[in-house]
């Protein structure tokens, strides 16, 4: 028997087994729906004349890869954990090692977390690169296993230098932390810089291996960590960048992001129970109607919801981007009390760790496991791993206002604390130099409370500015570069690292994105901000699918049939309550020809007009 999922347009999914179904079916006490799954090859069919009680037409999607019993239950053999604990670390069992991908083999050859927990980094940092490259195990340490410590070797672009990714839960940092990071990159000269990422985080560049032990000690002293921020680990927990200061927030997300981070990295000591995942994994806690956190593209999203008078969260699971597939998160039909968010996060991670496949890396994100098992079977596996094995069904409604118009945090805005304001600064494509970071730290100390907030759009917020200091802050020279009031098109621009530093990027992104956007701002009148995202390759770190207009790097041919850098153009991505992934509308446009193409898109789809007084 095969498995079939019923999936509403609003994301609600149900699973059942079938041989041949053509009639009416009642699912989980929801409204009776008509289904038309008649074979394992039927693909996808819209169900006629019926809908789920929560709204949205239902469509049936077959999943022929999953073999189920007559009752629609996944065979028990498939639910056997594929990993086991040995000497404090989790490893893939012998019987499941056939056909695994190269990264899984590297993890088996040497446990990556030993570089941190057993201080293997000290020995490695004392080796020269010729010595490292002469031994495969050391070379794999440098190119792969160090990512468990947040260190990414830029072998192609900056041989011998690393990008270091931090953990900044909820994007909150301090002036002292910023000064320390500036001191690290400052000594690397032109090779050193920092980037604000699309996960509300910081990455510093130019790091050399011999300095890493000292840098790790310095991070600990200022309350930072880079641990478990790369490869098959949990990425930085995202929350509302205005948490605790927003007059319209639903809930302050900072303590939730903090407890999740403390669990994930075991308070900076390392947590091997969740370091051997099949692939990377993203989590966010929603605290605002604006959905600044982008819950629909996270593997786990906590959505505020009241149930029986208790505050907690409904859960979305499975959202992700990859070169082969992009999927929005779907409801788990689960509600968790606010005090229990770590226990359910742990259970979901363990279910993914235990059962996820480890073959083709393009098919190992958690949504592939959810699709294979079906949402109810996946939910059941999560329940098995929760203390007491109880997971309540979702609250009927969450606390989000679906009619809310998304705000801009750029500029000057009153906080919920009387007499205080937050000032949102635009950081062009998220790039910071050491002197920028030192100056921002000074501004946070002189005008605020030594705090800085990062956003997933690569911008920065200075909170807690008293009313009588606002004008002086706005006159600071730094705010001419990092303006609170940037041009409309520039204000929402996002760009990944590009091939300046990233070995996977096909094209240069940051400088090009700035140049093209400056030209568009110069030549076009736009009635509103248009979110334009750039990514250098199909890995889509720039998240082009959620942008109004997205640019994905590729190689193409120009009018003379010469190979050149180009971009595929995506249109129609939306964030917020009506989230939707954009679709490609142009393929392989040479970068030198992008301006007129985008001008036409702005006119046709966003009500823009050309400036006539140039």
Residue pairs with C-beta under 8 A, 6 or more apart in sequence:
1 17
1 18
1 19
1 67
1 68
1 69
1 70
1 72
2 17
2 18
2 19
2 40
2 62
2 63
2 64
2 66
2 67
2 68
3 15
3 16
3 17
3 18
3 62
3 63
3 64
3 66
3 67
3 68
3 72
3 74
3 374
4 15
4 16
4 17
4 18
4 21
4 35
4 37
4 60
4 61
4 62
4 63
5 13
5 14
5 15
5 60
5 61
5 62
5 63
5 371
5 374
5 375
6 13
6 14
6 15
6 16
6 27
6 33
6 35
6 47
6 58
6 59
6 60
6 61
7 13
7 14
7 58
7 59
7 60
7 61
7 330
8 51
8 52
8 54
8 55
8 56
8 57
8 58
8 59
9 56
9 57
9 58
9 59
10 52
10 54
10 55
10 56
11 316
11 328
11 329
11 330
11 331
12 52
12 54
12 56
12 330
12 331
12 333
13 330
13 331
13 374
13 375
14 27
14 28
14 30
14 375
14 376
15 72
15 373
15 374
15 375
15 376
15 377
16 25
16 27
16 72
16 374
17 68
17 69
17 70
17 71
17 72
17 73
18 37
18 72
20 37
20 38
20 39
21 35
21 36
21 37
21 38
22 35
22 36
22 37
22 38
23 34
23 35
24 32
24 33
24 34
24 35
25 32
25 33
25 34
25 35
26 32
26 33
27 33
28 333
28 376
30 52
30 53
31 50
31 51
31 52
31 53
32 50
33 47
33 50
33 51
33 52
33 58
34 47
34 48
34 49
34 50
35 47
35 60
36 42
36 45
36 47
36 48
36 60
37 45
37 60
37 62
39 62
40 62
40 64
41 62
41 64
42 60
42 62
43 61
43 62
44 59
44 60
44 61
44 62
45 59
45 60
46 57
46 59
47 57
47 58
47 59
47 60
50 57
50 58
51 57
51 58
52 58
63 371
63 372
63 374
65 372
66 74
66 78
66 372
66 373
66 374
67 74
67 75
67 78
68 74
68 75
68 374
69 75
72 374
73 377
74 373
74 374
74 377
78 355
78 373
79 355
79 377
79 381
81 93
81 354
81 355
82 92
82 93
82 96
82 354
82 355
82 356
82 358
83 90
83 91
83 92
83 93
83 276
83 353
83 354
84 90
84 91
84 93
85 91
88 272
89 111
89 113
89 114
89 272
89 275
89 276
90 272
90 273
90 275
90 276
90 353
91 107
91 108
91 111
91 276
92 100
92 104
92 107
92 108
92 276
92 358
96 358
97 104
97 108
99 359
100 358
100 359
101 358
101 359
101 360
101 361
101 364
103 144
103 231
103 232
103 361
104 358
106 140
106 144
106 145
107 232
107 276
109 137
109 140
110 137
110 140
110 141
110 145
111 272
112 144
112 145
112 146
112 147
112 148
112 231
112 275
113 148
113 270
113 272
113 275
114 120
115 121
115 124
115 141
115 145
115 146
115 148
115 149
116 148
116 149
116 227
116 270
117 269
117 270
117 272
120 141
121 146
121 149
121 212
121 213
121 216
122 213
124 132
124 138
124 141
124 142
124 146
124 209
125 209
125 210
125 211
125 212
125 213
126 210
127 138
127 209
129 142
129 159
129 160
129 209
131 138
132 138
132 139
132 141
132 142
133 139
142 153
142 209
143 153
143 155
144 231
146 152
146 153
146 162
147 230
147 231
148 227
148 228
148 230
148 231
148 233
148 275
149 212
149 216
149 226
149 227
149 230
150 164
150 165
150 166
150 167
150 225
150 226
150 227
150 228
150 229
150 230
151 162
151 163
151 164
151 207
151 212
151 226
151 230
152 162
152 163
152 164
152 165
152 230
153 161
153 162
154 161
154 162
154 163
154 205
154 501
154 502
154 503
155 503
156 503
157 499
157 500
157 501
157 502
157 503
158 191
158 205
158 206
158 501
160 208
160 209
161 188
161 191
161 205
161 206
161 207
161 208
162 205
162 206
162 207
162 208
162 209
162 212
163 203
163 204
163 205
163 207
163 501
164 203
164 204
164 205
164 207
164 215
164 226
165 197
165 201
165 202
165 203
165 226
165 229
165 230
166 181
166 201
166 202
166 203
166 204
166 219
166 224
166 225
166 226
166 229
166 236
167 201
167 224
167 225
167 226
167 227
167 228
167 229
167 236
167 261
167 265
168 200
168 201
168 202
168 224
168 236
168 454
169 236
169 237
169 239
169 254
169 257
169 258
169 260
169 261
170 200
170 237
170 238
170 239
170 240
170 241
170 243
170 253
170 254
170 257
170 258
171 200
171 201
171 236
171 238
171 239
171 241
171 453
171 454
171 455
171 456
172 243
172 254
172 451
172 452
172 453
172 454
173 202
173 224
173 451
173 452
173 453
173 454
174 222
174 223
174 444
174 450
174 451
174 452
175 440
175 441
175 442
175 444
175 445
175 450
175 451
175 452
176 222
176 441
176 450
177 222
177 223
177 224
178 437
178 438
178 440
178 441
178 444
178 452
179 437
179 438
179 441
180 218
180 219
180 221
180 222
180 224
181 194
181 202
181 204
181 224
181 437
182 194
182 434
182 435
182 437
182 438
182 441
183 434
184 192
184 204
184 207
184 211
184 215
184 218
185 192
185 193
185 194
185 204
185 205
185 206
185 207
185 433
185 434
185 437
186 192
186 434
186 435
188 205
188 206
188 207
188 208
189 206
191 205
191 206
192 204
192 205
192 206
192 434
193 204
193 205
193 206
193 431
193 432
193 433
193 434
194 202
194 203
194 204
194 205
194 431
194 432
194 433
194 434
194 437
195 202
195 203
195 205
195 430
195 431
195 432
195 458
195 497
196 202
196 427
196 430
196 432
196 454
196 455
196 458
196 459
196 460
197 203
197 236
197 430
197 458
198 456
198 457
198 458
198 494
198 496
198 541
198 542
198 543
199 235
199 236
199 238
199 282
199 456
200 236
200 238
200 239
200 241
200 454
200 455
200 456
201 229
201 235
201 236
201 454
202 454
205 501
207 215
216 226
219 225
219 226
220 268
225 265
225 268
227 265
227 268
227 270
228 234
228 264
228 265
228 270
228 271
228 274
228 275
229 235
229 236
231 280
232 275
232 276
232 277
232 278
232 279
232 280
233 264
233 274
233 275
233 277
233 280
233 281
234 264
234 274
234 277
234 280
234 281
234 282
234 283
234 349
235 280
235 281
235 282
235 283
236 261
237 256
237 257
237 260
237 261
237 264
237 283
237 284
237 285
238 257
238 282
238 283
238 284
238 285
238 293
238 294
238 298
238 456
239 253
239 254
239 256
239 257
239 284
239 285
239 286
239 287
239 293
240 246
240 249
240 252
240 253
240 286
240 287
240 288
240 290
240 292
240 293
241 292
241 409
241 453
241 454
241 455
241 456
241 461
242 249
242 288
242 292
242 409
242 422
242 453
242 461
243 249
243 252
243 253
243 254
243 287
244 252
244 254
245 415
245 416
245 417
245 420
245 422
245 463
245 464
246 287
246 288
246 415
246 416
247 414
247 415
247 416
248 288
248 289
248 407
249 287
249 288
249 416
250 286
250 287
250 288
250 289
250 304
250 399
250 400
251 287
251 304
251 311
252 287
253 285
253 286
253 287
253 293
256 285
256 302
256 338
256 341
257 285
259 341
259 342
260 283
260 285
260 341
260 342
260 345
263 271
263 342
263 345
263 346
264 271
264 274
265 271
273 350
273 353
274 346
274 349
274 350
274 353
276 353
277 349
277 352
277 353
277 356
278 352
278 353
278 356
278 357
278 358
278 364
278 365
278 366
278 369
279 356
279 361
279 364
279 365
279 366
280 365
281 299
281 300
281 349
281 352
281 366
282 297
282 298
282 299
282 300
282 319
282 320
283 298
283 299
283 300
283 301
283 302
283 345
284 293
284 294
284 295
284 298
284 300
284 301
284 302
285 293
285 301
285 302
285 313
285 341
286 293
286 295
286 301
286 302
286 303
286 304
286 400
287 293
287 304
289 400
289 401
289 404
289 577
290 404
290 406
290 407
290 576
291 400
291 406
291 575
291 576
291 577
291 579
292 409
292 455
292 456
293 301
293 456
294 456
294 543
294 546
294 575
294 579
295 301
295 302
295 303
295 316
295 319
295 329
296 316
296 319
296 328
296 329
296 575
296 579
297 319
297 320
297 321
297 328
297 329
297 543
297 546
298 316
298 319
298 329
299 317
299 318
299 319
299 320
299 329
299 352
299 365
299 366
299 367
300 315
300 316
300 317
300 345
300 348
301 315
301 316
301 317
301 319
301 329
302 313
302 314
302 315
302 336
302 341
303 313
303 314
303 315
303 316
303 398
303 399
303 400
304 311
304 312
304 313
304 398
304 399
304 400
305 312
305 313
305 314
305 335
305 394
305 395
305 397
305 398
305 399
306 312
306 395
306 399
307 335
307 392
307 395
310 337
311 337
311 338
312 335
312 336
312 337
312 338
312 340
312 395
313 335
313 336
313 338
313 341
314 331
314 334
314 335
314 394
314 395
314 398
315 331
315 332
315 334
315 335
315 336
315 344
315 394
316 329
316 330
316 331
316 332
317 329
317 330
317 331
317 332
317 348
317 366
317 367
317 370
317 378
318 327
318 329
318 330
318 366
318 367
318 370
319 327
319 328
319 329
319 367
320 326
320 327
320 365
320 366
320 367
321 539
321 540
321 543
321 545
322 362
322 365
322 538
322 539
322 540
323 362
323 537
323 538
323 539
323 540
324 362
324 363
325 362
325 367
326 540
326 545
326 581
327 367
328 579
328 581
330 370
330 375
331 394
332 375
332 378
332 379
332 382
332 394
333 375
333 379
333 393
333 394
334 344
334 379
334 382
334 391
334 392
334 393
334 394
335 392
335 393
335 394
335 395
336 343
336 344
336 391
336 392
343 386
343 387
344 382
344 386
344 391
346 385
347 382
347 383
347 384
347 385
347 386
347 391
348 382
350 385
351 369
351 378
351 381
351 382
351 384
351 385
352 366
352 369
354 381
355 369
355 373
355 381
356 364
356 366
356 368
356 369
357 363
357 364
357 368
357 369
357 372
358 364
369 378
370 378
373 381
379 391
382 391
383 389
383 390
383 391
400 577
401 577
402 577
402 578
403 577
404 576
404 577
406 575
406 576
408 424
408 491
408 529
409 422
409 424
409 455
409 459
409 461
410 424
410 425
410 426
410 459
410 484
410 485
410 486
410 491
411 423
411 424
411 484
411 485
412 421
412 422
412 423
412 465
412 470
412 474
412 484
413 421
413 422
413 423
413 424
414 420
414 421
415 421
415 422
415 463
415 464
417 464
419 466
419 467
420 463
420 464
420 465
420 466
420 467
421 465
421 466
421 467
421 470
422 453
422 461
422 462
422 463
422 464
422 465
423 447
423 461
423 462
423 465
423 470
423 473
423 474
423 484
424 455
424 459
424 460
424 461
424 484
425 459
425 460
425 461
425 462
425 479
425 482
425 483
425 484
426 459
426 482
426 483
426 484
426 486
426 490
426 491
427 458
427 459
427 460
427 482
428 482
428 490
428 493
428 514
429 458
429 493
429 494
429 495
429 509
429 510
429 513
429 514
429 534
430 458
430 459
430 494
430 495
431 510
432 440
436 478
436 481
436 482
439 478
440 452
440 460
440 462
440 478
440 482
441 452
443 462
443 473
443 476
443 478
444 450
444 451
444 452
444 462
447 462
447 465
447 466
447 469
447 472
447 473
448 462
448 463
448 464
448 465
449 463
449 464
451 462
451 463
451 464
452 460
452 461
452 462
453 460
453 461
453 462
453 463
454 460
454 461
455 461
457 492
457 494
458 494
458 495
460 482
462 473
465 473
473 479
474 484
487 521
488 521
488 526
488 528
488 529
488 530
489 517
489 520
489 521
489 524
489 526
489 529
489 530
489 532
490 514
490 517
490 518
490 521
491 529
492 529
492 530
492 531
492 532
493 513
493 514
493 517
493 532
493 533
493 534
494 531
494 532
494 533
494 534
494 542
494 543
494 547
495 509
495 510
495 513
495 514
495 533
495 534
495 535
495 542
496 502
496 505
496 509
496 510
496 534
496 535
496 536
496 541
496 542
497 505
497 509
497 510
497 536
497 541
498 505
498 507
498 508
498 509
498 510
498 511
498 512
498 534
498 536
498 553
499 505
499 506
499 507
499 508
499 509
499 536
499 553
500 508
500 510
500 511
502 536
502 537
504 536
504 537
504 539
505 536
505 537
505 553
506 536
506 537
506 553
506 554
506 555
506 565
507 536
507 553
507 554
507 565
507 566
507 567
507 591
508 536
508 565
509 534
509 535
509 536
509 542
509 553
510 534
512 534
512 591
513 532
513 534
513 551
516 591
516 594
516 595
516 598
517 532
519 595
520 595
520 598
520 599
520 602
522 611
522 614
523 595
523 599
523 610
523 611
523 614
524 599
524 602
524 608
524 609
524 610
524 611
525 608
525 609
525 610
525 611
526 602
526 606
526 607
526 608
527 606
527 607
527 608
528 606
530 548
530 549
530 602
530 606
530 608
531 546
531 547
531 548
531 549
531 573
531 575
532 547
532 548
532 549
532 550
532 551
532 598
533 542
533 543
533 544
533 546
533 547
533 549
533 550
533 551
533 573
534 542
534 544
534 550
534 551
534 553
534 567
535 541
535 542
535 543
535 544
535 550
535 551
535 552
535 553
536 542
536 553
537 552
537 553
538 552
540 552
542 550
543 550
544 550
544 551
544 552
544 570
544 573
544 582
545 570
545 573
545 581
545 582
546 573
546 574
546 575
546 579
546 581
546 582
547 570
547 573
547 582
548 571
548 572
548 573
548 574
548 582
548 606
549 569
549 570
549 571
549 598
549 601
550 569
550 570
550 571
550 573
550 582
551 567
551 568
551 569
551 570
551 594
552 567
552 568
552 569
552 570
552 584
553 565
553 566
553 567
554 566
554 567
554 568
554 587
554 588
555 563
555 564
555 565
555 566
556 563
556 564
556 565
556 566
556 588
556 589
556 590
557 563
557 564
557 588
557 590
558 564
558 590
558 592
558 593
559 590
564 590
564 591
564 592
565 590
565 591
566 588
566 589
566 590
566 591
567 588
567 589
567 591
567 594
568 584
568 586
568 587
568 588
568 589
569 584
569 585
569 586
569 587
569 589
569 597
569 598
569 601
570 582
570 583
570 584
570 585
571 582
571 583
571 584
571 585
571 601
571 605
572 580
572 582
572 583
573 580
573 581
573 582
574 580
574 582
585 601
586 597
589 597
599 608
599 610
602 608
603 609
603 610
